[in-house]
Amino acid sequence: MTGFPTVRVAAIQATPVILDAEATVEKACRLLAEAAERGAALAVFPETFVPLYPSNSWARSAASFEGWDEFWERLWANSVDIPGPHTERLATVCAELGIHCAIGVNERESDRPGSLYNALALIGPDGLLTKHRKLMPTMHERLFHGVGAGDDLTVVDTSAGRLGGLICWENMMPLARYAVYRGGPQIWLAPTADDSDGWLASMRHIALESGAFVVSVPQFIPTSAFPSDFPVPVPEDREVLGRGGAAIVEPDEGEVIAGPLYGEEGMVVADCDLRVSLHTKRWFDAVGHYSRADVLPAQLGLLDGERVQPSVAESRSPEQT
């Protein structure tokens, strides 16, 4: 990307077709078309949108060795290979629409059936650009997801801006944030399952700290969305298990410029003038003049190894590299 364009971004707060990867991806494709109709160059979906997020509200008993085999089989069967047929389907739609898509998935490896990963796939008109596996699954998520290797903390240079970010509570890991900041993101992707007021406060802070527009996309999960044959119990005394809160935050004063949207499916859209990201770096650049690497050598040294060295990838598919 050259220059500092204004990029229209859509935060898509949608409910998955639970435990149905094919139907969920098709829903994502329809929503991408809607976002493109509204002029969006980038659309961001929630954490593990395909085929659902294993919420603490119903999944905490998975710590037991008994009673979860059917759920595990169905979750694995409806998870996503990266790359694979589902990402190829999304890439085809992105190419047709000329849009970029960031989507959270449960990632599997079909050539080695076993662990799943909480992953964020970034797809553009030229195909799959990159993926990131969550560094540390949160609490009960460790019952379902493996630990990310940390070698994919990448910022991608695209026609929709320099895109980078982290998944849910990774955003509260200072060293992980710093590793991505060093790639110079202009738009920060923050898919999540956190619908708290504190989360939104964190997003405002990260906008200020990173100098990037932040796209926060929680989930909206009504109890009615669970199919009748869902293989484990779901709370009967709650109508909503995830209230959402999709929002877009600007980096100048940390103001919310779109959203937050609560209590329903929907899409919040904002125009992000990437010159603002440049302007904010004049007075605060966390990895530049404000990093004080001269007095923090030991701490910064933790980020200099191969495992967490961030990189900047060009906007092209892995097949073109």
N, C-alpha and C positions, 0 to 999 in steps of 0.2 A: 504494500500500500504506500502511496506517496501522498503528501499533504495531510490536511486535517479536516476531513469532511464532516458533515453532520449525518449521523447514522440513526435510522429509526429502529428501535429495539422493542420486541414484544416479550413480556414475561407471561407465559402460558400456564395458568393455574387450572389443571385438569385432573380428573379422576380416571385412573386406569380402568380398563376392562379386566378386572382382577383375575389373575392366574390364566390370562389368555394373551400371550405375547402377540400373536398374529393380529387379533382385533385391536389391541392397544396400539400397535404400530400403525395400523390403518387409521385409527383415530388421530394419532399424531400427524399423519399425512394430511388429513382433512384440516386440522388446526393450522398446519404450516400454510396451506392454501389460503386460509382465512387471514393469517398474519401477513402473507404476501399481498393480499388484496388491500390490506390497510397500509401497505407501503413499507413493511418491515424488511430490513436486510439481515436481521438476526433474530431468531426466536429461541427462547430458553425454556426447557421443561423441568419439572421437579426431580428431586433425588429418587433413584430407582423407580422411575415412572413405569418401566417395563419389568415384570408384570405387576408389582406392587412393592410397597415399603413394609418390611417386617416390624410393625409398630409394637412398642412396649405395651400398648393398651390391650393387645390380644396375644402377643407372642412370648411373653416372659416365661411361660411354663415350658418353653422349648429346651430349657436346661435339663429336662428329664430325658433319660435314654429311651423312654417308652412313649408311644402315642403320636409321634411326629413323622413317621416314615412316609405316609401318604402325602402329607404336605410337602416334605422335602422332595419327593419324586416329582410332584406337579410343579413346584417352584423351579427345579432344575430343568424340567422339560420345557418350561416357558421362559427360560432365561435366554441371553443373547450372546452369540459368538461375535467377537470383534477382531477382524472383519467377519462378516457372515451374511446370510440372506436378509436379515432384518436391517442391518446397516446399509446393505446394498439397496434395499427398497427405499429407505430414507434418502440415500444419496441420489437415486433417480428422481425423486420428487424435488430435492434441493436443486438439482440441475435444471429441471423443468421450470421451477419458480425463480431461480436465481437468488436463493436465500441460504443463509447459514443456520445450522441447527445445533444446539447443545442439548443433549438428552441424557438423563440418568437412567441406568439400567442395572439389573442384576446380570453380571457377566459370567459366562461359563466357558469352559474349554472342552468342546466336544471330542477332541482327540485324546483327552485325558479326563474322563468323567470323575468329578470329585468336587473340590472346593468351588464356591462361588465368590465373586468379588463385587463390591459396590463401586461401580465405574461410571465415569462421565465421558461420553463420546461426543466429539466435535466433528461435524460433517458439513461440507460445503458443496458448492456446485461441481467441484472437481473430485468429490468423493470424500472418503474418510481422511481427516486431517491429523487427528491425534486422539488418544484416549488417556484417561488418568484413573488409576485405582486408588480408592480412599486409603490414606496412610494408616489410619487407626479406626476400625469400627468402634462405635460408641456403645458401651455397656452391653445390652442384650444383642446388639448387632453382631457381636463376636460369635454368637451361636450360629450365625448364618454365613458370615463373610470372612474371607481371609484378609491378611494384612498386605497393603500395597508396598511395593519395593522402594518407592520414592525416586525412581529414575525417570519419572514422567511429569515432573513439575515444569511444564512447558508453556511458553507463550507463543501463540501462532500469529504470524503477520498475514492478515487477510484484507480483502477489499472492504470488509465491514469493521476494520480497525484491528489493533493488536489485542488478541483475546487470550485471557488466562483466568485462573480462579481456583477455587477449592470446593470440596463437598461438605456441606453442613458444618459440623463442629471442627473440622480441619481449619475452618476460618478463625478459630480461637487458638490456633497453634502459632505463636509468633515467628518461630524459625521457618515454618512452612510458608507463611505469608511472605516473609522476607525473601525466601528462595524464589518465589514467583515474581515478586516486585522487581527483582534484578533483571527480568526479561522485559520490563517496561510495558505492562498491560495498560491499555486505554479503556477497555471494558472488562469488568470483573464479573465472572460467572459464579453464582452462589446458589446452586440447587440445594434444597434442604427439606427436612421434615419438621423443622422447628417453627412453631407458630406463635412463639411468645413475644411479648413486648421487648424483652431483653435482646432477642435475636435482631429485631429491627434496629435497636440501638447499636448493636455490633456492626450492622451493615452501614450505618451512618459513619461510624468511626473508621471502618475500612475504606470508605470512599475518601475521607479526608487523608488517611494515612497513605493510601496507594496513589492518590491522584487520579483515580479511574472512576468511571461510572460503574455503579454496582447494580447488577440485575439479580435480585433475590426472588427465588421461586419456591415457596413451600407447597405442600400438597393440600388439596381439599378432599377429604375422605369421609363421606357419609356412611353410616352403618348399612344403609339400604343398598349400597353398591356391592356388598359381598354376595356371591351367588349362594343359592340354597344348599348346594353340595360342598360348600367350603369345609375343608376337612378338620378344622379345629374350631373350638367355640369362639364366638365373638360377643363382646358385651351387649346385653340386651337392654341395659338401662341408659344408654347414650345414643343420641341420634347422629352425632358427628364425632369422629375420632381424629380429625385433623382439619382445623378451621381455615387454613390457608394464610394469606397475608402477603401476596405477591406485591413487590414494590421495586421501583427503580430510583436510585439515589445519585445525585450529582456531586462532583468532588470539590466544588468551590467552597460551599458552606455546609455540606453534608445534608442538604435538604432533600426530602422525598418529593420527586417530581411526577411520579405516577403511583397510584395506590396509596396505602395498602388496601388490598381487596380481601375481605373476610366473608366466610359463610356461604360461598357459592363458587361454581366453576366460572372462569372468565379469563380475560386477557387485558393486561394493562400495557400501554404503549407510550413511549416517549422518544423524542428526538434528542440525540446526544451529540452536541457540538464538541468534537474532539479537540478543538482549540482550547477549550476550558481545561482539559487534562494537561495540556502544555503549560497554560498560564499558572496553574496551581504549583507546578514544579519550580516556578521562579522563587516562591517563598518557602516551599517545603518539598524536598525531594528525599524520601526516606533512604534511598540507596545511592544518593548523590551527595550534594553538599551538606545534607543533614545526617549522613550516616555516621560520621565521626569514626571512621575505620581506624584512625590513628590511635584512638584511646580504647578501642574495643577489639583488639586483634584476636584475642582468644575466642571470644564469642563468634566473631565473623569467620574464624578459622573452621568452625563447625560446618560451615556452608561451602567449603572449598573442595571437598572430596568428590569423587565421581558419583557417589550414590545420590547426592542431592544437588548436583550442579544443574542449574536451569539452562534451558536452551531456547533459541528462537527458531521456530520452524517456518519455512515458507508455506504459502497457501497452495499446497498441492497434495495429491493423494499419495499414500505410501508406495503405490505401484510406480509412481513417477520418480521416486527417490533412488 
